[in-house]
Amino acid sequence: MSDFPELRARFPTAFGLTGGQKLARALGAIAFIAWLTVLCVWFEITPARLGRGIDGLLVILRQMIPPSPGAQWQDILQGLAESVAMAFFGTVVAACIAFPLGFLGSRNVVMNWLAHFTIRRVFDGFRGVDQLVWALAFVRAVGLGPLAGVMAIIAAEVFVLAKQFAEAIENADPRQPEAIVATGGTSLAVIRFGLLPQVLPVLLAQTLYAFESNTRSAAILGVVGAGGIGLQIAERIKVRYWSEVSFIIILILVTVALIDFLSARVRRRLIGEASPR
């Protein structure tokens, strides 16, 4: 026991934080609190304003109960089917375009460092543009309706899937391509027989996950005029039919849950329990 103070002096970090570490943590906490304070002032967040917002939200929630389909429930079902169709069509087209791009962005297919770096940075640049931004652009270009929504999903999803496809191809077992090269196989033979059989189940699983995600996104695109169930939500919010809004939200949740359940079963059949993302 007499050696304990000596050990504590020799190895201070083994018995707790040093004085410098405590000061650094205290300064970090102060800086974090100061940054939150600046944000509250910048966004004009005050207790009175928060209180009014919470009160208004509670009023809306009370008006949402009980949910009701209203008199135009056929339009709601049509809008929901339109959103699912938009997500499916947009995802399939995006996956078809992203399939060759994924091979171009893969390091074990395109060996040139500069070309690989350039292609991947292009993917990253386009992935930074959200679907809503694409939807606003296509609504101005082609007009209101589901075509703008489909084009927005395609434009936003192509490069997301291309990057995921490229990463899946890069993670393929290199022994099969090397064996094909050793027997004199061409580059196309390497892709067809060495890489594609390994990565195709993963690519299909990633496409299914994208369809599930885009179904949720398609429900929002209609708010900006890109068709689908979002248009039905926006119209009812304008006239404050909150019971119908809650019914549509529940319907969207049930639809997404059903698609998630079905796609998860298909993904497990394709690649087992591993997550594609």
Secondary structure per residue as TSV (DSSP state, phi and psi in degrees):
chain	resnum	aa	ss	phi	psi
A	1	M	-	360.0	-29.3
A	2	S	T	-67.5	-20.5
A	3	D	T	-84.3	-7.9
A	4	F	H	-62.6	-47.0
A	5	P	H	-59.8	-37.1
A	6	E	H	-65.3	-41.9
A	7	L	H	-64.8	-38.6
A	8	R	H	-64.7	-38.2
A	9	A	H	-71.4	-32.6
A	10	R	H	-80.0	-37.9
A	11	F	-	-124.7	74.1
A	12	P	G	-66.1	-32.0
A	13	T	G	-72.1	-17.9
A	14	A	G	-77.6	-15.3
A	15	F	S	-116.7	7.9
A	16	G	S	143.5	-173.5
A	17	L	-	-79.4	144.6
A	18	T	-	-77.5	170.7
A	19	G	H	-61.3	-39.4
A	20	G	H	-65.9	-38.5
A	21	Q	H	-67.4	-40.1
A	22	K	H	-63.4	-42.2
A	23	L	H	-64.0	-41.3
A	24	A	H	-63.8	-41.7
A	25	R	H	-66.3	-40.0
A	26	A	H	-64.1	-43.6
A	27	L	H	-64.8	-37.8
A	28	G	H	-63.7	-42.4
A	29	A	H	-64.2	-40.3
A	30	I	H	-64.8	-43.3
A	31	A	H	-63.4	-39.1
A	32	F	H	-64.6	-44.7
A	33	I	H	-64.8	-39.7
A	34	A	H	-64.1	-39.1
A	35	W	H	-66.5	-41.3
A	36	L	H	-62.3	-38.0
A	37	T	H	-64.5	-42.3
A	38	V	H	-61.4	-42.5
A	39	L	H	-64.3	-40.4
A	40	C	H	-62.5	-41.2
A	41	V	H	-67.5	-41.4
A	42	W	H	-63.2	-43.8
A	43	F	T	-88.6	5.4
A	44	E	T	55.9	47.0
A	45	I	-	-90.1	113.8
A	46	T	-	-127.0	156.4
A	47	P	H	-57.3	-38.3
A	48	A	H	-65.6	-42.8
A	49	R	H	-66.6	-40.5
A	50	L	H	-62.4	-40.7
A	51	G	H	-62.7	-43.5
A	52	R	H	-64.0	-38.5
A	53	G	H	-64.2	-42.2
A	54	I	H	-66.0	-41.2
A	55	D	H	-61.4	-44.4
A	56	G	H	-64.0	-38.4
A	57	L	H	-65.0	-39.9
A	58	L	H	-64.3	-36.6
A	59	V	H	-63.6	-44.2
A	60	I	H	-63.3	-43.6
A	61	L	H	-62.3	-38.4
A	62	R	H	-65.5	-35.7
A	63	Q	H	-75.5	-17.2
A	64	M	T	-77.4	-12.6
A	65	I	-	-109.9	129.0
A	66	P	S	-83.6	151.9
A	67	P	-	-63.2	146.1
A	68	S	-	-142.9	135.7
A	69	P	-	-74.0	-17.1
A	70	G	-	73.8	-172.7
A	71	A	T	-79.6	-23.7
A	72	Q	T	-106.0	48.5
A	73	W	H	-69.3	-23.3
A	74	Q	H	-64.2	-38.1
A	75	D	H	-65.2	-34.2
A	76	I	H	-66.0	-45.9
A	77	L	H	-64.9	-38.5
A	78	Q	H	-65.4	-41.0
A	79	G	H	-65.3	-38.0
A	80	L	H	-66.2	-45.0
A	81	A	H	-62.0	-35.8
A	82	E	H	-65.2	-40.5
A	83	S	H	-64.6	-44.1
A	84	V	H	-63.4	-41.8
A	85	A	H	-64.9	-40.7
A	86	M	H	-60.1	-45.5
A	87	A	H	-64.0	-42.2
A	88	F	H	-66.2	-50.5
A	89	F	H	-64.4	-44.5
A	90	G	H	-63.3	-39.3
A	91	T	H	-68.4	-42.4
A	92	V	H	-63.0	-46.4
A	93	V	H	-64.4	-42.6
A	94	A	H	-62.2	-39.8
A	95	A	H	-66.2	-38.7
A	96	C	H	-63.9	-39.5
A	97	I	H	-73.2	-38.1
A	98	A	H	-72.7	-20.7
A	99	F	H	-59.4	-54.4
A	100	P	H	-69.0	-31.6
A	101	L	H	-63.8	-33.8
A	102	G	H	-61.8	-39.9
A	103	F	H	-68.1	-37.5
A	104	L	H	-66.3	-31.7
A	105	G	T	-89.3	4.1
A	106	S	-	-90.7	135.3
A	107	R	T	-67.9	-30.4
A	108	N	T	-87.2	3.9
A	109	V	T	-111.1	-51.6
A	110	V	-	-97.3	103.5
A	111	M	-	-79.6	-24.2
A	112	N	-	-66.2	124.4
A	113	W	H	-63.7	-43.9
A	114	L	H	-66.3	-43.2
A	115	A	H	-63.7	-44.1
A	116	H	H	-62.5	-44.9
A	117	F	H	-62.2	-43.4
A	118	T	H	-64.1	-45.0
A	119	I	H	-63.3	-43.5
A	120	R	H	-67.5	-35.0
A	121	R	H	-69.2	-32.7
A	122	V	H	-63.0	-43.8
A	123	F	H	-57.0	-48.2
A	124	D	H	-63.5	-38.1
A	125	G	H	-64.3	-46.8
A	126	F	H	-72.7	-28.0
A	127	R	H	-66.7	-19.4
A	128	G	T	-76.6	-8.6
A	129	V	S	-92.9	121.1
A	130	D	-	-74.6	158.5
A	131	Q	H	-61.0	-35.6
A	132	L	H	-63.8	-35.9
A	133	V	H	-66.3	-44.5
A	134	W	H	-61.6	-39.7
A	135	A	H	-62.7	-43.5
A	136	L	H	-61.4	-40.5
A	137	A	H	-66.2	-43.6
A	138	F	H	-75.0	-27.7
A	139	V	H	-63.0	-40.4
A	140	R	H	-69.3	-31.1
A	141	A	H	-80.8	-45.4
A	142	V	H	-115.3	-5.0
A	143	G	-	95.1	175.7
A	144	L	S	-67.7	152.8
A	145	G	S	126.4	175.9
A	146	P	H	-67.0	-23.0
A	147	L	H	-60.2	-41.9
A	148	A	H	-62.9	-38.3
A	149	G	H	-66.7	-43.1
A	150	V	H	-61.7	-44.5
A	151	M	H	-65.2	-35.1
A	152	A	H	-66.1	-42.2
A	153	I	H	-63.8	-42.6
A	154	I	H	-62.3	-49.5
A	155	A	H	-62.7	-38.0
A	156	A	H	-79.0	-31.9
A	157	E	H	-90.5	-22.9
A	158	V	H	-55.6	-50.3
A	159	F	H	-80.1	-24.7
A	160	V	H	-65.1	-49.0
A	161	L	H	-66.4	-37.6
A	162	A	H	-60.5	-42.3
A	163	K	H	-66.3	-42.4
A	164	Q	H	-65.8	-41.4
A	165	F	H	-61.4	-43.2
A	166	A	H	-62.2	-41.4
A	167	E	H	-66.9	-38.2
A	168	A	H	-64.5	-39.9
A	169	I	H	-67.4	-38.8
A	170	E	H	-65.5	-28.4
A	171	N	T	-86.8	3.4
A	172	A	S	-67.7	152.9
A	173	D	-	-65.0	121.3
A	174	P	T	-75.6	-9.8
A	175	R	H	-68.1	-38.1
A	176	Q	H	-66.0	-47.6
A	177	P	H	-60.4	-38.6
A	178	E	H	-63.9	-37.2
A	179	A	H	-66.1	-38.1
A	180	I	H	-68.2	-39.4
A	181	V	H	-64.4	-39.3
A	182	A	H	-64.2	-27.9
A	183	T	T	-90.4	6.3
A	184	G	T	91.7	18.0
A	185	G	-	-71.6	151.2
A	186	T	-	-80.7	173.6
A	187	S	H	-62.8	-39.5
A	188	L	H	-64.8	-37.0
A	189	A	H	-66.2	-37.2
A	190	V	I	-61.9	-44.5
A	191	I	I	-67.8	-44.2
A	192	R	I	-68.9	-44.9
A	193	F	I	-106.8	-18.9
A	194	G	I	-99.3	-37.6
A	195	L	I	-103.8	-46.6
A	196	L	H	-58.6	-44.4
A	197	P	H	-61.7	-28.6
A	198	Q	H	-76.8	-43.1
A	199	V	H	-96.3	-16.6
A	200	L	H	-57.7	-44.8
A	201	P	H	-60.0	-37.4
A	202	V	H	-67.9	-41.8
A	203	L	H	-63.0	-40.9
A	204	L	H	-64.9	-39.7
A	205	A	H	-65.6	-39.7
A	206	Q	H	-65.1	-35.8
A	207	T	H	-65.8	-39.8
A	208	L	H	-63.2	-41.8
A	209	Y	H	-63.7	-38.8
A	210	A	H	-64.5	-38.7
A	211	F	H	-61.1	-43.6
A	212	E	H	-61.3	-45.0
A	213	S	H	-66.8	-39.9
A	214	N	H	-70.7	-23.4
A	215	T	H	-63.5	-41.3
A	216	R	H	-65.8	-42.7
A	217	S	H	-65.9	-38.5
A	218	A	H	-62.5	-28.0
A	219	A	H	-68.7	-20.8
A	220	I	H	-94.0	-29.3
A	221	L	H	-60.9	-30.0
A	222	G	G	-64.2	-21.4
A	223	V	G	-62.5	-31.4
A	224	V	G	-97.3	11.1
A	225	G	T	97.4	13.2
A	226	A	S	-94.9	27.7
A	227	G	S	79.3	174.6
A	228	G	S	89.1	-171.2
A	229	I	H	-69.7	-21.5
A	230	G	H	-61.1	-33.4
A	231	L	H	-63.5	-39.5
A	232	Q	H	-64.5	-38.6
A	233	I	H	-64.7	-47.3
A	234	A	H	-60.8	-42.0
A	235	E	H	-63.0	-40.2
A	236	R	H	-76.9	-27.9
A	237	I	H	-68.2	-37.2
A	238	K	H	-61.0	-38.7
A	239	V	T	-98.1	3.8
A	240	R	T	62.8	41.7
A	241	Y	-	-88.9	74.8
A	242	W	H	-70.0	-29.3
A	243	S	H	-65.9	-35.3
A	244	E	H	-74.1	-33.8
A	245	V	H	-62.0	-43.9
A	246	S	H	-65.0	-36.0
A	247	F	H	-64.3	-42.2
A	248	I	H	-65.0	-41.2
A	249	I	H	-61.4	-43.8
A	250	I	H	-62.6	-40.8
A	251	L	H	-63.6	-40.1
A	252	I	H	-64.5	-42.7
A	253	L	H	-62.0	-43.6
A	254	V	H	-63.9	-42.3
A	255	T	H	-64.3	-46.0
A	256	V	H	-64.1	-39.6
A	257	A	H	-63.6	-40.1
A	258	L	H	-65.2	-44.5
A	259	I	H	-63.8	-40.5
A	260	D	H	-61.6	-42.7
A	261	F	H	-63.5	-46.6
A	262	L	H	-67.9	-43.6
A	263	S	H	-68.2	-32.8
A	264	A	H	-65.3	-39.5
A	265	R	H	-64.2	-41.4
A	266	V	H	-66.4	-41.6
A	267	R	H	-61.9	-40.0
A	268	R	H	-64.4	-35.5
A	269	R	H	-68.1	-32.6
A	270	L	H	-79.5	-49.9
A	271	I	H	-128.7	15.1
A	272	G	T	80.4	-148.6
A	273	E	T	-86.6	-7.9
A	274	A	-	-68.8	141.3
A	275	S	-	-80.7	138.1
A	276	P	-	-73.6	-12.9
A	277	R	-	-118.4	360.0
